[in-house]
Amino acid sequence: MKKQALLSPYWQCQLSGWTTAALYWEVDAFVRSPTFSYAFATLNFVADIGVNLLLTHAYRLFALRQGWHLLRPRPLMLRIIPAIVILAVCFTLAVTLRFYWWGYHGQTFFQYLHNNSQVPFMTGIRTMAVWVLAWHLYHYAQQQNAAARENARLQLLAKEVQLDNLTAQLNPHFFFNSLNNIKSLVLENPVLARRAIDLLSDLLRNALYKRSDQLVTLREEMQLVSDYLELEKLRFEDRLQIDIRVDPALTGISVPPLGMQTLVENAIKHGIAHSITGGRITINVVSDGGHIRLSVQNPGILQPSASGGLGIRNLQERLQLQFQGRASFQITALPEEQVLSVISIPAA
């Protein structure tokens, strides 16, 4: 069983870093002044480590509480520059107070501070600037790594949904019904048969080649949905009624690929296919405040399988990753045996 470290990496870096810095300062003091007191050197060594640990850890707690580690470079710099100055002032006060207490020179502390504060202040500026910048660079690197991992996962999910969609399109029930419909149309309506072949070909082409993007325009997504519904209309005939209401001003917005198509497929699979009389699928895309609302309403009774299938779970995870928690998905039961599925994404 692997032993857990007594100190976290943060505290290991803190202790080793400030110990090294304090040791360097004491060696430098001995080189510059051979008469430097060993007792005072020991006091300085311990005090330097303690004071710098206290100052930098206080800054870390404050920065985390204020969310500075999440800021972009420009607003961050406007905050850390005065913070570095404040830390340097505290460092200067701690050093001069220590030297004043050890070697009183017949003057007040403020006089001593005025005459001897320049060197410790410049040292404090350099030291605190290095620590603060290193700490923020570490967090920036962590954020970049997290963003890279999220993008990689999003791309993987996009590939998975391609395969899921291809599987759905190649589902024997759907595929053979489509082929049988086309077969029956070849003699009685060759034009419609050719149209059905084109639709099936386009659906398979979209599933195979055209859905690797993380976002597509609503116009592209609705074209896919229209092709899918037109082909399903051949299967269900009058049992499937369609009502599509899309605000023309929204056709250029970016939406997750196969998002609306997943909802429509779910509505047919769990709604229309289970009803002898069929029903109407209503697709609605509107602007709702700062969000775009994409909804599909269909007849049926909400079942756990309708909201927990692989396609729906995949859609929810893609929404979470793509929009960083600002998008949502809900599926609810309505009166009169109706089911409503809604995707809400930020408008910009």
C-alpha positions as CSV (number, residue, x, y, z in Angstrom):
1,M,0.0,0.0,0.0
2,K,1.4,3.3,-1.1
3,K,2.2,5.7,1.8
4,Q,0.7,9.2,1.6
5,A,3.2,12.1,1.9
6,L,3.1,13.9,5.2
7,L,3.2,17.2,3.4
8,S,1.4,18.3,0.2
9,P,3.5,19.3,-2.8
10,Y,2.6,22.9,-2.1
11,W,4.1,22.8,1.4
12,Q,7.1,20.8,0.2
13,C,7.8,23.5,-2.3
14,Q,7.2,26.3,0.2
15,L,9.5,24.9,2.9
16,S,12.3,23.9,0.5
17,G,12.1,27.1,-1.5
18,W,12.1,29.5,1.5
19,T,14.7,27.4,3.3
20,T,17.0,27.8,0.3
21,A,16.4,31.5,0.0
22,A,17.0,32.1,3.7
23,L,20.2,30.1,3.6
24,Y,21.4,32.1,0.6
25,W,20.7,35.4,2.5
26,E,22.7,34.2,5.6
27,V,25.7,33.0,3.5
28,D,25.6,36.3,1.6
29,A,25.6,38.2,4.9
30,F,28.6,36.3,6.2
31,V,30.5,37.0,3.0
32,R,29.8,40.7,3.2
33,S,30.4,41.0,6.9
34,P,32.7,38.3,8.6
35,T,31.8,39.7,12.0
36,F,28.1,38.8,11.4
37,S,26.8,37.2,14.6
38,Y,26.0,33.5,14.5
39,A,23.2,34.0,17.0
40,F,21.7,36.7,14.9
41,A,22.2,34.6,11.7
42,T,20.2,31.8,13.3
43,L,17.5,34.2,14.3
44,N,17.4,35.6,10.8
45,F,17.3,32.2,9.2
46,V,14.3,31.0,11.2
47,A,12.6,34.4,11.0
48,D,13.0,34.7,7.2
49,I,11.5,31.2,6.7
50,G,8.6,31.9,9.0
51,V,7.8,35.5,7.8
52,N,7.9,34.5,4.1
53,L,5.8,31.4,4.7
54,L,3.3,33.5,6.5
55,L,3.1,36.3,3.9
56,T,2.9,34.0,0.8
57,H,0.4,31.6,2.3
58,A,-1.8,34.5,3.4
59,Y,-1.6,35.8,-0.2
60,R,-2.5,32.3,-1.5
61,L,-5.6,32.1,0.7
62,F,-6.7,35.6,-0.2
63,A,-6.2,35.0,-4.0
64,L,-8.1,31.7,-3.9
65,R,-11.0,33.3,-2.0
66,Q,-11.2,36.2,-4.4
67,G,-10.8,33.9,-7.5
68,W,-7.7,35.6,-8.8
69,H,-6.3,32.3,-10.0
70,L,-9.2,32.2,-12.6
71,L,-8.6,35.7,-14.0
72,R,-7.3,36.6,-17.4
73,P,-3.8,38.1,-17.6
74,R,-4.8,41.8,-17.9
75,P,-7.2,42.0,-14.9
76,L,-4.9,39.7,-13.0
77,M,-1.9,42.1,-13.4
78,L,-4.0,45.0,-12.2
79,R,-4.4,43.1,-8.9
80,I,-1.1,41.4,-8.3
81,I,1.1,44.5,-8.9
82,P,-0.3,46.3,-5.8
83,A,-0.4,43.0,-3.9
84,I,3.3,42.5,-4.6
85,V,4.0,46.0,-3.2
86,I,2.0,45.3,-0.1
87,L,3.9,42.0,0.5
88,A,7.2,43.8,-0.1
89,V,6.2,46.4,2.5
90,C,5.4,43.7,5.0
91,F,8.6,42.0,4.3
92,T,10.5,45.3,4.8
93,L,8.9,46.0,8.1
94,A,9.7,42.5,9.4
95,V,13.4,42.7,8.4
96,T,14.0,46.3,9.6
97,L,12.2,45.6,12.9
98,R,14.4,42.6,13.5
99,F,17.6,44.4,12.7
100,Y,16.5,47.4,14.8
101,W,15.7,45.2,17.8
102,W,19.0,43.3,17.6
103,G,21.3,46.3,17.1
104,Y,19.7,49.5,18.5
105,H,21.4,52.6,17.0
106,G,20.2,55.4,19.3
107,Q,17.4,56.5,17.0
108,T,13.7,55.8,16.7
109,F,12.4,52.9,14.7
110,F,10.9,55.2,12.1
111,Q,14.2,57.0,11.7
112,Y,15.9,53.6,11.3
113,L,13.2,52.5,8.9
114,H,13.7,55.6,6.8
115,N,17.4,55.2,6.6
116,N,17.6,51.4,6.0
117,S,14.5,50.3,4.2
118,Q,15.6,50.6,0.6
119,V,17.6,47.3,0.4
120,P,15.0,45.1,2.1
121,F,12.2,46.7,0.1
122,M,13.9,45.9,-3.2
123,T,14.7,42.4,-2.0
124,G,11.0,42.0,-1.0
125,I,9.8,43.3,-4.4
126,R,12.0,40.8,-6.3
127,T,11.3,37.9,-4.0
128,M,7.5,38.4,-3.8
129,A,7.2,39.1,-7.5
130,V,9.0,35.8,-8.3
131,W,6.8,33.8,-5.9
132,V,3.4,35.4,-6.9
133,L,4.2,35.0,-10.7
134,A,5.3,31.4,-10.2
135,W,2.2,30.6,-8.2
136,H,-0.1,32.1,-10.9
137,L,1.8,30.5,-13.7
138,Y,1.3,27.2,-12.0
139,H,-2.4,27.7,-11.9
140,Y,-2.5,29.0,-15.5
141,A,-0.7,25.8,-16.6
142,Q,-3.2,23.7,-14.6
143,Q,-6.1,25.5,-16.3
144,Q,-4.6,25.0,-19.7
145,N,-4.2,21.3,-19.0
146,A,-7.7,21.0,-17.7
147,A,-9.0,22.8,-20.8
148,A,-7.0,20.5,-23.1
149,R,-8.4,17.4,-21.2
150,E,-12.0,18.8,-21.6
151,N,-11.5,19.5,-25.3
152,A,-10.1,16.0,-25.8
153,R,-13.0,14.5,-24.0
154,L,-15.4,16.6,-26.0
155,Q,-13.9,15.4,-29.3
156,L,-14.1,11.8,-28.0
157,L,-17.8,12.3,-27.2
158,A,-18.3,13.8,-30.7
159,K,-16.8,10.7,-32.2
160,E,-19.0,8.5,-29.9
161,V,-22.2,10.3,-30.9
162,Q,-21.2,9.8,-34.6
163,L,-21.0,6.1,-33.9
164,D,-24.2,6.1,-31.8
165,N,-26.0,8.0,-34.6
166,L,-24.7,5.6,-37.2
167,T,-25.9,2.7,-35.1
168,A,-29.3,4.3,-34.9
169,Q,-29.5,4.8,-38.6
170,L,-28.4,1.3,-39.2
171,N,-30.8,-0.2,-36.7
172,P,-32.3,-3.1,-38.5
173,H,-35.9,-2.0,-37.8
174,F,-35.3,1.4,-39.2
175,F,-33.0,0.4,-42.0
176,F,-35.0,-2.5,-43.3
177,N,-38.3,-0.6,-43.0
178,S,-36.7,2.2,-45.1
179,L,-35.5,-0.3,-47.7
180,N,-38.9,-2.0,-47.8
181,N,-40.6,1.4,-48.2
182,I,-38.2,2.2,-51.0
183,K,-38.8,-1.2,-52.6
184,S,-42.6,-0.7,-52.6
185,L,-42.1,2.8,-54.1
186,V,-39.9,1.7,-57.0
187,L,-42.8,0.7,-59.2
188,E,-45.6,2.8,-58.0
189,N,-43.7,6.1,-57.5
190,P,-40.1,6.0,-58.9
191,V,-39.6,9.7,-58.1
192,L,-40.4,9.3,-54.5
193,A,-38.3,6.1,-54.4
194,R,-35.3,8.1,-55.7
195,R,-36.0,10.8,-53.1
196,A,-36.1,8.2,-50.3
197,I,-32.7,6.7,-51.5
198,D,-31.2,10.2,-51.4
199,L,-32.5,10.8,-47.9
200,L,-31.1,7.5,-46.6
201,S,-27.8,8.2,-48.3
202,D,-27.6,11.7,-46.8
203,L,-28.3,10.4,-43.3
204,L,-25.6,7.8,-43.5
205,R,-23.2,10.3,-45.0
206,N,-23.9,12.8,-42.2
207,A,-23.4,10.0,-39.6
208,L,-20.1,8.9,-41.1
209,Y,-18.4,12.1,-42.3
210,K,-20.0,15.4,-41.4
211,R,-20.4,15.4,-37.6
212,S,-16.9,15.7,-36.2
213,D,-17.3,19.4,-35.5
214,Q,-18.0,20.5,-31.9
215,L,-20.7,22.9,-33.1
216,V,-22.8,23.3,-36.3
217,T,-25.3,25.9,-37.4
218,L,-28.9,25.4,-36.5
219,R,-29.6,25.5,-40.3
220,E,-27.4,22.4,-40.8
221,E,-28.9,20.6,-37.8
222,M,-32.5,21.3,-38.9
223,Q,-31.7,20.1,-42.4
224,L,-30.6,16.7,-41.0
225,V,-33.7,16.6,-38.8
226,S,-35.9,17.4,-41.8
227,D,-34.3,14.6,-43.8
228,Y,-34.7,12.1,-40.9
229,L,-38.4,13.0,-40.4
230,E,-39.1,12.9,-44.2
231,L,-37.7,9.3,-44.3
232,E,-39.6,8.3,-41.1
233,K,-42.8,9.8,-42.7
234,L,-42.5,7.1,-45.4
235,R,-42.6,4.5,-42.6
236,F,-45.3,5.9,-40.3
237,E,-47.3,7.7,-43.0
238,D,-50.4,9.5,-41.4
239,R,-49.4,8.3,-37.9
240,L,-46.6,10.9,-37.9
241,Q,-47.6,14.5,-38.0
242,I,-44.9,17.2,-37.9
243,D,-44.9,20.8,-36.8
244,I,-41.7,22.7,-37.1
245,R,-41.4,26.3,-35.7
246,V,-38.0,27.8,-36.0
247,D,-37.3,31.5,-35.7
248,P,-35.5,32.4,-39.0
249,A,-33.3,34.9,-37.1
250,L,-31.7,31.9,-35.2
251,T,-30.8,29.7,-38.1
252,G,-27.2,30.9,-38.0
253,I,-26.6,30.2,-34.3
254,S,-24.2,27.4,-33.3
255,V,-25.7,24.2,-31.7
256,P,-24.3,20.8,-30.7
257,P,-24.4,18.4,-33.7
258,L,-27.1,15.8,-33.5
259,G,-28.6,17.5,-30.4
260,M,-32.0,18.2,-31.9
261,Q,-31.8,15.0,-34.0
262,T,-31.3,13.0,-30.8
263,L,-34.5,14.5,-29.3
264,V,-36.5,13.9,-32.4
265,E,-35.3,10.3,-32.7
266,N,-36.1,9.8,-29.0
267,A,-39.6,11.2,-29.6
268,I,-40.3,8.8,-32.4
269,K,-38.7,5.8,-30.7
270,H,-40.5,6.2,-27.4
271,G,-43.6,8.1,-28.5
272,I,-44.9,7.6,-32.1
273,A,-43.7,4.0,-32.5
274,H,-45.6,3.0,-29.3
275,S,-48.9,4.6,-30.3
276,I,-51.4,2.9,-32.7
277,T,-52.8,6.2,-33.8
278,G,-49.4,8.0,-33.8
279,G,-49.5,11.7,-33.1
280,R,-47.8,15.1,-33.7
281,I,-44.2,16.0,-33.1
282,T,-43.8,19.7,-32.5
283,I,-40.3,21.2,-32.9
284,N,-39.8,24.7,-31.5
285,V,-36.6,26.9,-31.5
286,V,-37.0,30.3,-29.9
287,S,-34.9,32.9,-28.1
288,D,-35.6,33.0,-24.4
289,G,-33.8,35.8,-22.7
290,G,-30.1,35.1,-22.8
291,H,-30.6,31.5,-24.0
292,I,-31.8,29.7,-27.0
293,R,-34.5,27.1,-26.3
294,L,-34.7,24.0,-28.5
295,S,-37.7,21.9,-27.7
296,V,-39.4,18.7,-29.0
297,Q,-42.9,17.7,-27.9
298,N,-44.4,14.4,-28.6
299,P,-47.3,12.1,-27.5
300,G,-46.5,9.4,-25.0
301,I,-45.9,8.5,-21.4
302,L,-42.5,9.4,-20.0
303,Q,-40.5,6.2,-19.2
304,P,-37.1,6.0,-17.4
305,S,-35.6,4.5,-20.5
306,A,-36.6,7.6,-22.5
307,S,-34.5,9.9,-20.3
308,G,-31.7,7.6,-19.5
309,G,-30.6,6.2,-22.8
310,L,-27.1,6.3,-24.2
311,G,-27.9,9.1,-26.7
312,I,-29.5,11.3,-24.0
313,R,-26.7,10.7,-21.5
314,N,-24.2,11.5,-24.2
315,L,-26.1,14.7,-25.1
316,Q,-26.1,15.9,-21.5
317,E,-22.4,15.3,-21.1
318,R,-21.6,17.1,-24.3
319,L,-23.7,20.1,-23.2
320,Q,-21.9,20.2,-19.9
321,L,-18.4,20.2,-21.5
322,Q,-19.2,22.4,-24.5
323,F,-20.9,25.2,-22.6
324,Q,-19.1,24.7,-19.2
325,G,-22.3,24.3,-17.2
326,R,-24.2,27.2,-18.9
327,A,-26.4,24.8,-20.9
328,S,-29.1,22.4,-19.7
329,F,-31.3,19.6,-20.8
330,Q,-34.7,18.6,-19.3
331,I,-37.3,16.0,-20.3
332,T,-40.7,16.3,-18.5
333,A,-44.1,14.8,-18.6
334,L,-47.0,17.1,-19.6
335,P,-50.8,16.7,-19.2
336,E,-52.8,14.6,-21.7
337,E,-49.9,12.1,-22.2
338,Q,-47.4,14.5,-23.8
339,V,-43.7,14.6,-23.3
340,L,-41.5,17.7,-23.6
341,S,-37.7,17.6,-24.2
342,V,-35.8,20.9,-24.0
343,I,-32.2,21.9,-24.7
344,S,-31.3,25.4,-23.4
345,I,-28.0,26.9,-24.6
346,P,-26.4,30.4,-24.1
347,A,-27.2,32.8,-26.9
348,A,-23.6,33.9,-27.2
